[in-house]
Amino acid sequence: MNYKLIFSIARSLLMARWKQTLIAAIGVTFSITMFIALLGFMTGLNGLLDGLILNRTPHIRLYNEIKPTHLQPVMLDSAYHTSYHFIHSIKSVTSRQDIYNSEAVIDAIKKDKRVDGVTPKIIAPIFYNDGAVDITGAVNGIDAEEESRLFHFQDYVVSGNINDLTIIPNSIILGKPLAEKLLIAIGDNVQIVTIKGDQFSLKVVGFYQSGLQDYDKTQGFASLATTQKLLGKPNNYFTDLQVKLFELDAAPAVAKEYAAKFGTQAEDIQTANAQFETGSFIRTLISYAVGITLLIVAGFGIYNILNMMIYEKMDSIAILKATGFAGRDVKTIFLFISLSIGIAGGLLGLLFGFILSFIIDQIPFVTTSLPTVTTYPVNYNPVYYMIAAGFSLATTFFAGFFPAKKASKVDPVVIIRGK
Amino acid sequence: MKTILEAQHINKYFSNPNKVKVLNDINFTINEGEFVTVIGKSGCGKSTLLYILSTMDTDHEGSLVIDGEKMDAKKDWELARIRNEKIGFIFQFHYLLNEFSVLRNVMLPGLKLGKFTEKEIEKQALEKLAMLDIEHLAHKRANRISGGEKQRVAIARALINNPAIIMGDEPTGNLDKKNREIVFDIFSSLAKEYNQTLLIVTHDESMAAISNRIIEMEDGRIIN
């Protein structure tokens, strides 16, 4: 088939009705633009909301919970194995809260190929003391560098430098609302009383704002060594091990495995934050539904315009057929018209979609809960651009296919004799 | 002498709303260089016959041979190829493509055939236009020229692939006297000077008068 000739005929037919062609192309452009902007914005927002919790939550958290042992002495006695046990006044023992043999556990987890990283944490309940006022709170002992790499800790530190935690001994980063309550600025000292009654003075090197106000009102962050000192514990005392995996989805299985292997509690992120996944799934689904609806509507627009063009060009189709163009040539001409509307409109749509996304990206979006975010979040994932391009081609192809088939079936005798 | 077109026992029915026989056992041959006209009253089936002979209407009985090739059971695209290469068409209503220039209209069947390069086809098209004294219209748009001129352009287009036969369905039916005479002159000079085979359906007596052979039809039969 002579594609050059087919192309030139298709182009002439297009140019002859350039206004309608333009409207059809604008329809495609508009729908692709909206599809991209909508999905980019929605998934950007999803990422932001998920990140609020998911980014700084360990995929698996290993810890020891205070609870009564489920093996009571009476159960161990073989004489009473078949009996039913009534035990009164069971108490939780003051067992150790730290992870037993923590260094070996950390080494074992680090060797696991599924694990991106593991970092220990110490949670120390304390009082912040300001003259006559005591505020109940906690100091979190963390490895600032690993905490930042794995859980984006630095994103939430609104002033000060996280490295100071390790460089300056006896230093602390306070939640911003807490610091406001204590009337403390960076460089000041804060008085801390541990639950055992020991007093410490820690230097404030930064402020922290997580977006969860109640959390920020009570929390402070110090280095692992400082926290161990507060508690009077050795340097292998860790209350939590936080694990980040390469595959988020593997967390429940790995958590179960670790719980059995290391004899600790292991909580996975899915169990801890089940509602987030559902929310983002629904939002993405809605965006796709709206975007695809837009494209299908544009497809109907092209279908209508091509159908009209075929009625208008009946004579031309008949004459082409009479002078030696086969049905499939005519079909190719109309498919070509449809696809060129799709390609031109689609490419422009991709461009405008990117521009619109970029504009949305510039709109200020300031919220106290998200100190690192200053403008609306937009996701520029090329996958959405590819989906949009694929869909615009597919819809225009089908919108063109049926009119083109009809055109190929036009009987020139009927048209020519009908005059 | 070479046979260009041969019709053997062609029958044709219209089945809407009742089955009516419109062509009844049509047999004839056309030899190379003959100028044949088909005449008859309206509704005698002469146009129907022409469209069967042109391969556009395949819904008939009997067989058709064009330039030694049997047309039976050929596929749509094969017939299109034969129309393109062997048959030149002229209709009662000009039927140019308005989206193209006159020159491009003449060139289209040549481009479709693809035997020559675009440059060569353009040269041939200009020659055909010059032959019909309308080369000055070459770059005008097809809908900007007069009816008589359009018909001459259509003749040039029919000639572009040097077809074995030119078929016309009332080619002068829609023209005034002056243009009709121009078309008559073109046809007779094509037949005489270029030895072109022509098959023209007409009810114009003066057209029939300049042809070599007249086939007269009545009620779906050849009577003369």
Interface residues (C-beta under 8 A of the other chain):
Chain A: N2 L5 I9 S12 L13 M15 A16 D315 S316 A318 I319 L320 K321 A322 T323 G324 F325 A326 G327 R328 D329 D411 P412 V413 I416 R417 K419
Chain B: S47 Y51 S54 M56 D57 D76 W77 L79 A80 R81 R83 N84 E85 F89 F91 Q92 F93 Y95 L96 L97 N98 E99 F100 L108 P109 L111 K112 L113 G114 R157 D169
